[in-house]
Amino acid sequence: MNSTRVGNLALSGPAVLFLTVFMIVPLLLMLYVSTLERAPFGGVVWDSHTGVAYEKLLFERDLAGRLSFNSDYIAIFARSFRLAAITTVLTLAVSLPTALYMTTLSRRRAAYILFLVTIPFWTNLLVRNFAWILILRNGGTLDQALQWLGFTKDSLDILYTPLATGIGLTYSFLPFMILPTYVALERVDKRLIEAAFDLGADRLRVLTRIVLPLAMPGILAGAVLVFVPCLGAYVSPELLGGGKSLMIGNLVQAQFGSSRNWPFGAALALVLVAVLLLTLVLSHWVKRRVERPI
């Protein structure tokens, strides 16, 4: 028994060390910084503790020092949640029929489509978003194509809008939804589908009663892989939104950058981490409910 425990500790030791050094310690440092007082010219006063950073999330003080409710940062969090949820739904709407089609192909053709899906990973995210700027800008590829086809006469004015941010986020995180959805659909026992057809079920009923319930764990995993990083996205809102679709990631960067308000930036980052952990716990609970045998 002792040798087994020693072996388990030896195997888990590197992972525990990695998580401690690169996750737990930085989070504790951020927690400590969030409780410090902001220095007059930026940074922090390392020996002065205060709760102003967390107070600023919901309130602001006037010149007389009186507190008043401030909903600006709640609106930014709500916008981030809305864009992350819309992105998750859009990626699922594209990924589900794509993955279903891939399951009907031979393994060689399915592998080829998977290869095409993973091609965007070969290019830096920054470069891909700059490419979307060229596509969505006035007089860009999309604008000229629609005018040439006669669908529009004026410029679309899509760039630097929430729509452009949503397009960039959907494109960036689409592979994260396709891959787990395809794996889950590929694992569905084909004999159950054949039995359902033999018993008189049509295609819609087979899809909703057999295929989707069995593939739901993979779909939930894809939703988490899209929703969680989308909440903290920075590049797409910054480039395609033009600062007009401020999200949590952009707000955190601004506090550590131009504003030099490190305590407030640390508090925002910790709130985001807490929200992400709550999302992961909720998704795990839903996944257990889905996988529970009837």
Buried (B, 14 or more C-beta within 10 A) or exposed (E): EEEEEEEEEEEEEEEEEEEEEEEEEEEEEBBBBBBBBBBEEEBBEEEEEBEBBBBBBEEEEEEEEEEEEBEEBEEBBEBBBEBBBBBBBBBBEBBBEBBBEBBEEEEEEBEEBBEEBEEEEEEEBEEBBBBBBEBBBEEBEBBEEBBEEEEEEEBBEBBBBBBBBBBBBBBBBBBBBBBBBBBBBBEBEEEBBEEBBEEEBEEEEBBEEBBBBBBBBBBBBBBBBBBBBBBBBBBBBBBBBBEEBBBBBBBBBBBBEEBBBBBBBBBBBBBBBEBBEEBEEEBEEBBEEEEEEE
